[in-house]
Amino acid sequence: MLRGVEDNLPLLEQIFDRLPDVMFFVKDSQARYVMVNQAIVEQSGMRSKSRVIGTTADELFPGTGHNTLAQDLSVIQSGKKIIDALRLYFSADGKKQWCLSSKFRLLDQRTGLYGLVGVSRILPRPDEKNSSYKRLLEFIRILESENDQKLLISEVADSVNLSVDTLERLTKEIFHLTPKQMLIRIRIDKACQLLEETESSITDIATDCGYADHSAFSRQFKAATHYTPQQYRTSSRSL
């Protein structure tokens, strides 16, 4: 256990257990869970926290790619934090879930070992009754209908009569995402569907999802899912 935060763990656990849409975790130097909140237990389908403690993210969420552990270890070793990275994962019931993940290196001052602390905020469904949502309808329509084209957020904002600053304020208010993150999410969702349901080549799928080349698509797809496109296609068809 990371003893440097040991005295605060009971309080932190009580606080984060009351945030059902936030997955909170502390991991040791080997990126194994030493503390989790109830949201992680529910998302992973485990019966209790004791079943989660001691596992890695790759073991707990086996259907979500096999690079979360590598990312965790990179943060622990380099100290380079991750802030609001857009991430797609699969919950225990097989549903796709988008979240914003942040991770920070944590020092156990008693042992001198580094670990990890972080949160993943599960993105909620937007409130379609909110007046701000209605202001974004045309922007959403363009992203969904023209995502196979080169889109500049500044040009799309201008076409819907919104400043870039106003557009970003509205998307964060309703979707908890920046406009660019919204475009990435729409493109990756489309790519996942094409990989699952068609035999199209990776190159064709990249083009259909608005990417200039195969490598750019693969990099962004792996950043979001921790799978390469081919790994995702293979895994999705084995479920």
N, C-alpha and C positions, 0 to 999 in steps of 0.2 A: 504494500500500500504506500502511496505517496504521503509520508508522515508529515510533511510540511503543511499540509492542509487537513490533516486528520481531525483536528479539533473542530473544524468548521463543517465537516461532511454531514453530520446529522441535520444541521440547520439548512444547509444547501439542498439536501435531499428533500426535506419537508417543503421548501419553497418551490423547487422545480417539479415536484409531484403534482402541484396545483396548476401547472401549465401544460394542458393536454396536447397542445399543438407545437410544443418545443421539446425536442429530444436533447437532453443534457447528459454529458458524459465526462468522466475523468479516466485516463488510461495511464498505465505504468510505462516504464522504459521500453518494454517490448510491445507496446500498443495494445495491451490487454485491458479490458474494462475492470476498473476497481470501484467505480461508482456509476450508477445510471439512475435516471428517474423512471417513473411508471410508463411514460410515453414510449420509451425504448422497449420495455417489456411487451407492451401491447402491439407495437409495430412489428416486432420480431416474432410474435406468436408464442413466446415463452410463458410459462406459468408463473414464474417468480423471478425476482432480481437475482436470487442465488444461482439460477441457471444461466444467467448472463455473465455474471462476474467470472473473470478468468478467460473469457473467450475474446477473440479479435473480431473486428467488423466483418472480415471475410468469412469467418465461421458463423457469425450470427445472421448475416444476410447473404447466403450463398448464391442467391439469384441476382445479385447486383454487381456482378463483375468481380475481378480478383485483384484489384489494385488499390482498394481503400487502405489496406494494411501498408502497402508501399508508400502511399501518401502520408499516412500517420507517422511512419518511421522517418520520412523525409522532414516533416515538421519538427519532430523530436530531435533529430540529428543536426539540422541546419538552423533551427530557430526561426525560419521564415514562416510567418503567420499567414493564414488564409482567412479572408474576410468576404462573407456573403457570396461564396461560390455557388452558382446554380447547379443543382445536382438532381438527377433522376434516379430513383431506386424503386425496388419492389417490396411492398409490405408482405406480411405473412400470408395474406389471402390472395397474393398474386397481382394486386392492383398496382398500377404505376402511381408513384407519388413524387411530386416535385418539392424540393426544399432549398433553402439557402443555408449553406453550411459555413461555419467559422471555427477555426482551430488555432490554438495558441500553445506554445511550449510552456511547460510548467516545471519549476525547479523544486525538488525535494531538498531543502537545505540541510536536513539531517544526514542524508546519504550522499548528497552531491549528484544524484541521478536526475535526469530529465524525464518528464512524462508529458502528458497532453491533457488539455481541458478544452471543451468546445460545446457548441450548440448547433443543432440543425432545426431551423424553423420550417415546419410543414406549411406549405402555401395553401391558404384557404380558398374556397370558391368565392369569386367576387360577388359583392352585393349589387345585383342588377337593378335594384330599386334606387340606388344612390344616384343623385343627379350628376355626379362626376362620371359615373359609368356611362350615362347617356352621351356625355360629351366625347367619350372615347370610342363610340360605336363605329364611326367612319374609319378611325385609325385602326381598330381591330380588324375591320373588314378588309382594309388594304393589306395588312400583314398576312391575313389568312388566305386571301385570293391571289396575292402577287408575291408570295414567298419564294417562288422559283426564279425571281428576277433579282438583279442587284438593287438593293434598297438602301438609301441613305436616310437615316432618321430625320435629319434636318429638312430634307426635301419632303418627306411624308408629313412632317409637322406643318410645313408651309402649305401643303395641299389640303390640310384639314383646318386651316386657319388657327393654328395654335403655335405659340412660341415654343422653342425647345425646352425652356425652363418650365413653362406651364405644363407641357406634355409630360415631362419627367415627374412633376409634382403630382399630377393626376394618376399616372400609372403606379407610382409608389403608394398612393393613397388607396387605390382600388385593388391592385394586384401584388403590391409589395415588391415590385420589380421595376427596374429601369426600362425604358423603351427598348434598348438593345437586348436586354435579357428576355424581354417578351418575344422579340423576333427569334432569338436563339431557341427559346422553348418551343415556339410554333414549328420551327424547322426541324428540331430534333424529334418532336412528336410525329411529324409527317414522315421523317426518315425511319423511325421505329415501325410505323405502320407499313411502309413499303418493304422493309426488311422482313417483316413477319408474314406479309400477305402476297408478295410477288417474287418473281425470279429475276427481277431487274439486276443488272450489274451494279457494283458499288459506285462505279464511275457515273452511271446513268442516274442513280439515286442522288448522288452529290449534286449533279446538274439540276435535277428536278427540285431540289431543296435550296437552290440559290447559291451554291458554292462554286467558286471559279475552278477549283481543281480537287482531285481525289484526296490529296494530302491535307489540304485545309479542312475539308469535311471530316476526315478521320481524326484529326487532332481535336476538333471541337466536339465531335461525337464522344470520343474517349474521355475528354475532360468532363462532360456532362454525365456519362453513364459508367465510366471506368471499364467499358468494353470497347474493343475495336468494332467497327460495323460487322465484320464477318463473325466475330465471336458472339455478338448480340444475335445475329441471324441463327447461328447454330444453337445457341442456348434457348432462344425463344421457341424453337421447334422441337426441343427435347422435353419441354414442360408438359 
